[in-house]
Amino acid sequence: MSSQLITPELRHWIIDQAEAGHAADTVLAAMMASGWEEGVALDALEEVMLARAAQLQAGAGRVPELVSNGAAELWVHDKAVKVLVQVKSPRVVVLGDFLSPEECQALIEMATPRMARSQTVVNATGGSEVNEARTSQGMFFGRGENELCSRIEARIAALLNWPVENGEGIQILRYAPGAEYKPHFDYFDPAQPGSSAILKRGGQRVGTVVMYLNTPEAGGATTFPDAGLDVHAVAGQAVFFAYGLPHPSSKTLHGGAPVLKGEKWVATKWLREQAFE
């Protein structure tokens, strides 16, 4: 029996070769030249390419998208929202006046007593744990937990033509001076063994809305390294980005830059393919 294992790193490498246009026999030859046994290499190719085909088919479906007629200001559910910046690839939209000052303050006040050290997903199990890559504090509101959350969720649903039930609850995060969230993807990596359990609760994540509840004195931008884009945290503004495929080709690698002075409060809403339970 072969002792060589098909690792997540190998799966990603094979996908990257396919994305670059290399034929299967070329990829196989490269793997064998690197020391992979022919049987293991063939199994890995078959497994990854079948999974990739399924991802591409799923990605052909609908994803959240801005409901817009090209206007710079939209009436969304209950208020006027400004469209400040749109990027096509990656799909990123920066929105102004998405939350009122009163809504921002109310979210901070309701969340403060429930804050705890933020956690990240454990790829191997689908659980969560404290990780040094994420040094914020946070909490989750249940979907529709109160009138304010319901109002904001309805606003997002109307803005992106996406059902309220296909969204996770709103998460509130506080970044103290020096706190950050290193670049990451919001989708669940299909190559990781823990993802299957997570996906049963509503399918893959396909979009994110980050709402800024205050304006830090310095630092704290939302960065998109693959796009060369920084979105500064400004109270009341929001940034939406979508990712039709759970793969780095979505260019939605993003992070929360360190807060240099003051603190940063944000509210995050993740959107799923299906109804989230």
N, C-alpha and C positions, 0 to 999 in steps of 0.2 A: 504493500500500500504506500502511496506517495505521502511524504511528509510536507510537501509544499501546499500552502493554504492560499485560497483566493481571498485576498484582503481587500478592504475598502479602498486602499490606495491603488491597488491594481485595477479595480473596477473603474475608478476615476481616470486612470491613465488610459485604459482602453477607450472610454468615452471621449477623452480628449483627442485621441488618434482618429476616431470616427468623425469628430467635429472638424478636424483638420483635413478630412477628405482622403485619408489613407485606406486602401483596400484591406479586406480581412486577411488575405494571404500575406500582405506586407507586415501587418501587425503581428501575425502569427510568427513570421520569420524573425522579427525583432525580439519577440518574447523568448523564442528558443535560443537565439544568439546571446541573450542575457542570462541563460541558465535555467529557463523554465522547461519542465518536461512537456513533451508534445501533448500527452493526454490532458494534463492540467491546463495547458494553454488553450486547448480546444474547448474544454469545459467552461473555462472563464469567458472565452469569446462568445460562446453560445448563450450562456447565462446573461451576460451584460447586454448583448445586442438584442435579445428578446425583451429584456426589461426596458431597454432604451426605446424600442419600437412601441411598447405599451405607453411609455411616457409621452412620446411624440403624439400618439393618438389621443391621449388624455389632454395634451396641451392644445389640441385643435379646438377644444371646447371653449365655452365662454369664460372670460375672466372679468373682474371688476374694471369698469372704465368710466371716466368722467362723462356725465351727461351734460353736453355743452353744445351750444349753437354758434360757438366762436366768440361769444360775448366775453368781455373782461369781468363782468359781474353776473352771478347767477342767483336766482331765488331758489333756495334749497330747503324744502320742508317748512321752515318757520323763520328763516332770515336770509339776508343777502350775503353771499360769500364771493370774495374776489379771487380771480384766477391770475396769479402773479407770474408764474413761470411754468412752461411745459417742456419736458424733454421726451423724445420719442424712444430712444434706446440708450439706457434703460428707460422704461416708462415711469417718469417721475413728474408729479405735479405739485407745485407749491401754492398754497391757498392762504389768502388773507382774510381776517375777520371771521375765522371759522368758529371761534368761541368768543363770547363777550367777556369783559373783565370780571363781571359778577360770576359767570360760569367757571372761569379759571380759579377764582378764589374759593368758590364753594367746593370744587373738587379737591383742592388742597386741604381745606379744613375737614372735609369728611374722611379723607384718606389718612391724615396725620396720625390718629390714634392706632391705626392698624398697620403701620409700616414695619417691615422687617428686612433683613439682608436679602437682596435679590438672588434668585437661583437661575440656573441654565439647565437645558435638557441634557440628560445622560444618554448618549447615543446607543450604548450597549443594552440598556434596559427600558428606555422610554420614560424613566422617572426624572427627577430633578435634583440638583445639588448646588451648593455654593461653589462658585468658580472664580478664580482670581482675575479672569478676563472681564468680569462684570462686578464693579465695585459700588453699585448703587443700592438704595433701599427701595422696596416696592410693596405693592399689595394689589389684589384683584377685587373689582366689584363683580358680582354676578350679573349676567345679562339682564337688563331691566330691573335691577335691584331697587332703584329709586326713580323718581320722576325725572331728575336731571340726566341720569344715564340713559333712560328711555328716549329722552328728547335728542340727545347727541347721537344715539344709535340710529334713530329714525332719520336724522340729518345725513349721516354717512350713507345709509341705505338709499336715500333719494339721490344723493350726489353721484353715487357710483353704480346705481341701478343693480343693487345687490341685496338679497333678502336679509332682513334683520336676523333671522334665525341661523343664517350662515356665518355669524360672527361670534368670536369668543367674547368674554366679558372684558370691560375696559380695565387695563392695568395702569396704575399710577406709579411713577418712578421719581425718586429724588436723588440728584447727584450733588454731593457736597464738594467743596474745593478739592481738586485732584482726582475726583471720581471720574470714571470713564466706562465705556463698553467697547472693547476692541472689535475690529471689523469681523462680521459674521453674516450668514444668510438666515433669513427667517423661515424658509421652507424646511421640512423634515427630510433629511438625506435618505433616499430610498435604499442606499447601499448599507445603511446601518441596521443592525438587528433589532434595535428598540423602536424603530419607526413604525412597524406594523401595528403595534398596540396603540400608538398615538393616532394613526390614520383611521382607526375604527370609530373614532369619536366625531368624525365630520369630514374625513378626507384630508387632502393636502391643503396647506396654507397657500393662497394665491395672491394675497394683497395685504398691505400694511398701511395704516394711517397713524402718524405720529403727530400729536397735538401739543403745542408748547403752552405751558401754564404760566410761565414767567419769562423774563429776559435776563439771563446771567450778565454780570458786569463784564466778563471776558471769558472766551472759550465756550465749549459745550456744543459746537455745531454738529449736525448730523452729516457725516461724511460718506461719499460714495467713491471709493478709491478707483474702481475700474472705469468710472465715468469722469473722473477729475472734477467732481462737483461737491461743494460744501453748502449746506442749507443752515443758515444761522438761526438759532433759537430766539424767536420773537414772540412775546406773549400774545395769545389769540390766534397765531398763525398755525398752519398744519402742513405736513408733507405726506403725499400719498405715493406709493410705488407698488407696481404689480409685477408678478413673475409667473408666467404661464407654464414654465417647466422648472422642476426642482433640480436645477443644474447651474453651475457658474456662468454658463452662456447667457443667463438672464441679466448679467452685469449688475445684480442688485446687492453685491457685497456692500455692506454699510456698517457704520459704527458711530458711537457717541464720543466725540473728541473730549479730552480732559477739560473739566471746568477749571479755569485759571483764577477766577475771582468771583465771589458770590456763590450762588447755588443755582441748579437747574431743576425745574419740575416739568415732567411731561406725562401725557396720557396716551397710551398706545392701544390700538384696536387691530386685531388680526382677523382676516377674512378667510373662511374655509370654502372648499368646493361644494360642500353639502351642509345640511343642518348640523350644527355643533351641539353636542350633548354633554 
